[in-house]
Amino acid sequence: MSTALPALGFAGIGLMGLPMCRRLLAAGYRLTVWNRSPDKCAELVEAGARLAASPAELCRDTDMVLLCLADTAVVREVVFGEQGVARGGRSGQLLVDFSSLEPTATREMAAELAALCGMAWLDAPVSGGTPGAEAGTLAIMVGGAAEDLARARPVLLNLGQRVTHMGGVGAGQVTKACNQMIVACNALVIAEVVALAEQSGVEAGLIAEALAGGFADSKPLQILAPQMAESRFEPIKWHVRTLLKDLDTAVKFSREQGTATPLSGLAAQLMRLHGSQGYLQKDPATLVELYRHKD
């Protein structure tokens, strides 16, 4: 049996896509890349990747096409647009989508892609941010057929420390929505805590250290609380707009399922308010500014 590594195509060279591609190149994969702004691919091309002129071209001479894109609308365009993946895809190829999308739309697009060209779909959203992408320690939650995941797992293990099969197509996106509900609500409470500590004369920079190992401890607390206390909002590692988009996705999906998500709905409105004040492209550590008293 051949042990040759599969050839990969990758669309979406952004905050997450760039370090993921670096790791795939370092692992020895033949990589073809595409991005709407081709200049973002320059570093990867210099490191040995081939630049594709379109998403359709990503499918040429590749076994898997990987996506890491902004939202459902962008994925739909890249897959089904005039020069999209569906135009170049074929039976036996596998699409692996790391983007965070609407679960219902993911299921619809997977069925459409299979009907158009026979290409299988795995939704494999990730958690861990840019530090996790750089270190290869992402948590990857996967929806799709078990046999398709078996093919993709060796690739995914170069990017994540944990790959969990959650069920059929769309199950990964449901799990990511749950992840983002917890992360976003946690971030907002941490912002409240830091602002309260500051206002009451407590050293907010010690909050994370004081609570470490206790029941209130969490990765977001250890990462965000010190940044908030120091007003250290750069470098930007992720965006408020991303959390807002994912919260909106979660609330919409909960309505479709007939379940209640009142805390996540409130979190979405607070995130929207913060974004409307010029913070959409900023790091979520800036959420503390929602609660600080302005002179």
Backbone hydrogen bonds, N-H to C=O, Kabsch-Sander energy under -0.5 kcal/mol:
donor,donor_aa,acceptor,acceptor_aa,energy
8,L,30,R,-2.9
9,G,64,M,-2.3
10,F,32,T,-2.5
11,A,66,L,-2.8
12,G,34,W,-1.9
14,G,12,G,-1.2
18,L,14,G,-2.2
20,M,16,M,-1.8
21,C,17,G,-2.5
22,R,18,L,-2.2
23,R,19,P,-1.8
24,L,20,M,-1.9
25,L,21,C,-2.6
26,A,22,R,-2.3
27,A,23,R,-1.6
28,G,25,L,-1.5
29,Y,24,L,-2.1
31,L,29,Y,-0.6
32,T,8,L,-2.4
33,V,50,R,-3.0
34,W,10,F,-2.2
40,K,37,S,-1.9
41,C,38,P,-2.2
42,A,39,D,-1.4
45,V,41,C,-2.5
46,E,42,A,-2.3
47,A,43,E,-1.2
48,G,45,V,-1.3
49,A,44,L,-2.7
50,R,31,L,-2.6
52,A,33,V,-3.0
56,A,83,Q,-2.3
58,L,54,S,-0.8
58,L,55,P,-0.7
59,C,55,P,-0.6
59,C,56,A,-1.3
60,R,57,E,-1.2
62,T,59,C,-1.3
63,D,7,A,-2.9
64,M,7,A,-1.6
65,V,94,L,-2.6
66,L,9,G,-3.5
67,L,96,V,-2.5
68,C,11,A,-2.4
75,V,71,D,-2.3
76,R,72,T,-2.6
77,E,73,A,-1.9
78,V,74,V,-2.6
79,V,75,V,-2.4
80,F,76,R,-2.9
81,G,77,E,-2.0
84,G,81,G,-2.0
85,V,78,V,-1.9
86,A,79,V,-3.1
87,R,84,G,-1.4
88,G,84,G,-0.7
88,G,85,V,-1.1
89,G,85,V,-2.2
92,G,118,G,-0.8
93,Q,90,R,-1.9
94,L,63,D,-1.6
95,L,120,A,-2.9
96,V,65,V,-2.8
96,V,94,L,-0.5
97,D,95,L,-0.5
97,D,122,L,-2.9
98,F,67,L,-3.3
98,F,96,V,-0.7
101,L,99,S,-0.7
106,T,102,E,-2.3
107,R,103,P,-2.1
108,E,104,T,-2.0
109,M,105,A,-2.8
110,A,106,T,-2.5
111,A,107,R,-1.8
112,E,108,E,-2.1
113,L,109,M,-2.8
114,A,110,A,-2.1
115,A,111,A,-1.9
116,L,112,E,-2.2
117,C,113,L,-2.5
118,G,113,L,-0.8
118,G,114,A,-1.2
119,M,113,L,-0.8
120,A,93,Q,-1.9
122,L,95,L,-2.8
123,D,143,G,-1.9
124,A,97,D,-3.4
124,A,122,L,-0.6
126,V,98,F,-0.8
127,S,139,A,-1.9
130,T,237,K,-0.6
132,G,128,G,-1.7
133,A,129,G,-2.0
134,E,130,T,-2.5
135,A,131,P,-2.1
136,G,132,G,-1.3
137,T,132,G,-2.1
138,L,132,G,-0.6
138,L,159,L,-1.6
139,A,127,S,-2.8
140,I,138,L,-0.6
140,I,162,R,-3.1
141,M,125,P,-2.1
141,M,139,A,-0.5
142,V,140,I,-0.5
142,V,164,T,-3.0
143,G,123,D,-2.8
144,G,167,G,-2.6
149,L,145,A,-2.1
150,A,146,A,-2.1
151,R,147,E,-1.2
152,A,148,D,-1.8
153,R,149,L,-2.6
155,V,152,A,-0.9
156,L,152,A,-2.3
157,L,153,R,-2.4
158,N,155,V,-1.6
159,L,156,L,-1.8
160,G,156,L,-2.0
161,Q,138,L,-1.4
162,R,138,L,-1.4
164,T,140,I,-2.6
166,M,142,V,-3.1
166,M,164,T,-0.7
167,G,142,V,-0.7
171,A,168,G,-2.5
174,V,170,G,-1.9
175,T,171,A,-2.1
176,K,172,G,-2.2
177,A,173,Q,-2.2
178,C,174,V,-2.0
179,N,175,T,-2.3
180,Q,176,K,-2.6
181,M,177,A,-2.0
182,I,178,C,-1.8
183,V,179,N,-2.5
184,A,180,Q,-2.8
185,C,181,M,-1.9
186,N,182,I,-2.1
187,A,183,V,-2.6
188,L,184,A,-2.1
189,V,185,C,-2.0
190,I,186,N,-2.6
191,A,187,A,-2.1
192,E,188,L,-1.9
193,V,189,V,-2.5
194,V,190,I,-2.6
195,A,191,A,-2.2
196,L,192,E,-2.5
197,A,193,V,-2.7
198,E,194,V,-2.4
199,Q,195,A,-2.4
200,S,196,L,-1.7
201,G,198,E,-1.2
202,V,197,A,-2.4
204,A,202,V,-1.1
206,L,203,E,-1.9
207,I,204,A,-1.5
210,A,206,L,-2.9
211,L,207,I,-2.1
212,A,208,A,-0.7
212,A,209,E,-0.6
214,G,211,L,-2.1
217,D,214,G,-1.4
222,Q,218,S,-2.2
223,I,219,K,-2.2
224,L,220,P,-3.3
225,A,220,P,-0.6
225,A,221,L,-1.5
227,Q,223,I,-1.0
228,M,224,L,-3.1
229,A,225,A,-2.7
230,E,226,P,-1.9
231,S,228,M,-1.1
232,R,227,Q,-2.9
233,F,231,S,-1.1
237,K,235,P,-0.5
240,V,279,Y,-0.5
240,V,282,K,-2.3
241,R,280,L,-2.5
243,L,239,H,-1.5
244,L,240,V,-2.5
245,K,241,R,-2.5
246,D,242,T,-2.3
247,L,243,L,-2.4
248,D,244,L,-2.6
249,T,245,K,-2.0
250,A,246,D,-2.3
251,V,247,L,-2.7
252,K,248,D,-2.4
253,F,249,T,-2.5
254,S,250,A,-2.3
255,R,251,V,-1.9
256,E,252,K,-2.0
257,Q,253,F,-1.8
258,G,254,S,-0.7
258,G,255,R,-0.8
259,T,254,S,-2.7
265,G,261,T,-2.1
266,L,262,P,-2.2
267,A,263,L,-2.4
268,A,264,S,-2.2
269,Q,265,G,-1.7
270,L,266,L,-2.4
271,M,267,A,-2.6
272,R,268,A,-2.4
273,L,269,Q,-2.3
274,H,270,L,-2.4
275,G,271,M,-2.6
276,S,272,R,-2.2
277,Q,273,L,-0.6
277,Q,274,H,-1.2
278,G,275,G,-1.5
279,Y,274,H,-0.9
280,L,275,G,-0.9
282,K,279,Y,-1.9
286,T,283,D,-2.3
287,L,284,P,-2.1
288,V,285,A,-1.3
289,E,286,T,-2.2
290,L,287,L,-1.8
291,Y,288,V,-1.4
292,R,288,V,-1.0
